[in-house]
Amino acid sequence: VAAAAVIMGNEPWYDKIEGGEFPGKWQGSETGYAAVHRVCVDISLSGRGIGSEFMKAISEMCVEQGRDSIRIDTHRYNKPMRRMLLKCGFHETGIIHIPESHTTERITYELILDNSSASKA
């Protein structure tokens, strides 16, 4: 009912982050984060908290793998995803640009992980 790509390592697109209305910087280490991409939940099951539970499971996996944060990005107008990330404890961090995409600007988010953060997501 849900899927995502989780990369336990450096995501080159996250090397250059801009501010704008956001802080424009990452809080976690530059080598200890996991990058999450292509999060999707079966649309027929939307509104049931599956996305939040899925992010909780991803957070727990990242803690087990020794990651100190999770970084993720989405389109500015993907309001359901943005709401879910904030609900899960992520913070807006900045803007990145992906030139290979038809919509280059992405809003970035980060969740700092520790022993208690995986249970909050």
C-alpha positions in Angstrom: 0.0 0.0 0.0 3.1 2.3 0.3 6.5 2.5 -1.4 9.6 4.7 -1.3 13.3 4.7 -2.3 15.6 5.0 0.7 19.2 5.8 0.1 21.6 5.3 3.0 24.1 7.8 1.8 24.9 11.0 0.0 22.4 12.5 -2.4 24.2 14.9 -4.7 21.1 17.0 -5.3 21.2 17.9 -1.6 24.8 19.4 -1.7 23.5 22.8 -2.8 20.6 24.1 -0.7 19.2 27.6 -1.0 17.2 29.6 1.6 14.5 31.8 0.2 11.7 31.8 2.8 13.4 28.8 4.5 16.6 28.5 6.6 18.6 27.2 3.7 20.8 24.7 5.7 20.7 21.2 6.9 21.0 20.4 10.6 22.3 16.8 10.4 25.7 15.7 9.4 26.7 15.6 5.8 27.6 11.9 5.8 25.1 10.4 8.3 21.8 11.0 6.6 19.4 8.9 4.6 17.6 10.4 1.5 14.1 9.4 0.8 12.5 9.7 -2.7 9.4 8.7 -4.5 7.1 8.2 -1.5 3.7 7.0 -2.6 0.6 5.6 -0.9 -2.3 3.9 -2.6 -4.7 6.8 -3.3 -7.7 4.6 -2.5 -6.4 4.5 1.1 -5.5 8.2 1.5 -6.5 9.9 4.7 -6.0 6.9 6.9 -2.6 7.8 8.3 -0.7 5.2 6.2 1.8 7.8 5.0 2.6 8.8 8.6 3.0 5.2 9.7 5.1 4.5 6.7 7.4 7.4 7.5 7.6 6.1 11.1 8.8 2.7 9.8 11.4 4.4 7.5 12.6 6.5 10.5 13.0 3.4 12.6 14.9 1.6 9.8 17.2 4.6 9.5 17.9 4.7 13.2 18.8 1.0 13.1 21.2 1.7 10.2 22.9 4.4 12.2 21.6 7.4 10.3 21.4 10.7 12.2 18.8 12.4 9.9 16.4 11.9 7.0 16.3 14.3 4.1 13.5 14.5 1.6 12.1 16.9 -1.0 8.8 17.6 -2.8 7.2 20.0 -5.1 5.9 23.2 -3.6 2.3 22.4 -4.6 2.3 18.9 -3.2 0.3 20.0 -0.1 -0.7 16.5 1.1 3.0 15.4 1.2 4.1 18.7 2.8 1.4 18.4 5.5 2.3 14.8 6.2 6.1 15.6 6.6 5.4 18.4 9.0 3.0 16.1 11.0 5.8 13.5 11.2 8.3 16.1 12.7 10.2 17.1 9.6 11.3 20.7 9.3 11.4 22.8 6.1 15.1 23.4 5.4 15.4 25.1 2.0 15.1 24.8 -1.8 17.0 22.7 -4.2 16.9 22.7 -8.0 16.9 19.6 -10.1 17.5 20.7 -13.7 16.6 17.3 -15.2 13.0 17.7 -14.0 10.2 19.5 -15.7 9.6 21.4 -12.3 13.1 22.1 -11.1 12.3 23.7 -7.7 11.9 21.4 -4.7 11.2 22.2 -1.1 13.5 20.2 1.2 12.7 18.8 4.6 14.8 17.1 7.3 14.1 15.0 10.3 16.8 14.7 13.0 16.9 11.2 14.3 17.7 10.1 17.8 16.4 7.3 20.1 13.0 9.0 20.5 12.5 10.6 17.1 11.6 7.4 15.3 8.6 6.9 17.5 7.4 10.5 16.8 7.3 10.2 13.0 
